[in-house]
Amino acid sequence: MKDKEKKYSRVQLEPELEQIAGLWPANKRLDVARKLKRWAHQLQVSGRIMLRDAAAARAPRPTTVPSLCPKKAALN
């Protein structure tokens, strides 16, 4: 009876990921997941920095604020 039962996986991966990691044991999957998590964080941080730098390069520089005499500055 067990010979005729279908074997099924409790976990389904995306097809592309299944091609890469389909035969990996649990320990290797966890190790690779930790590494990819670190890499994903580094990519997010570097991407944000690059976007901010690109926006800063496009934005015009603010004009200088005129200096006030000390009496007027004290009123603020």
N, C-alpha and C positions, 0 to 999 in steps of 0.2 A: 504494500500500500504506500509506503514511503517513497518507493521508486517512481510512482506516478504523480506524486505531489509536485506542484510547481515550486521552484525556489524563487523567492522574490526578495528584493532588497527593501529594507525599511527606510532607506535613504535614497532619494533620487537627486542626482546632480544635473546641472545644466549640461546639454550635450557636449559642448566644447570642453567643459571641465571634466566630464566623464571620460573623454578620450585621453586626457592628460593623467588624471588621478584615479581612474577606475580600478586599477589593480594594486594601488598603494595600501599598505596596512594602516591601522589606526594611528600608530605612533608617527609615521612619516607624514600623514595628513595633518596631524596637530603641529608638527615642527614646521611644515611649509606654511600652514595658516598663520603661525606666529610671525614668520618672516614676511609674508605678504601684508600682514597688518601693519608692521613697522614701515614697510615700503610705501603702503598706501598713505600713511600719515605724512611721511616725508614728501610725497608727491603733492598732497593737499597743501602743506605749508609752503613749499616752493612755488606752487602755482599761484597761491594768494599773493605771495611776495612779488612774483613777476607781474601779476595784474595790477597791483598797487604801484609798482615802479612804472609800468606803461601808462597808467592814468596820470601819474605825477609828471611824466615827461610831456604829456599832451596839454596839461593844465597850464595856463599862464601863471607866471609868478605874481604873487600879491604885491601890490605897490607898497612902498614903505609908509608907515604911519608917521604923520608929521609929529615932531616933538612939541610938547607943550611946555610952557613956562611952569616952574614949580608951583606957583600959586594956583593955576588952573588945574594942574594935575592933582593937587591936594583936595580940590572940590569933588573929585571922583571918588 
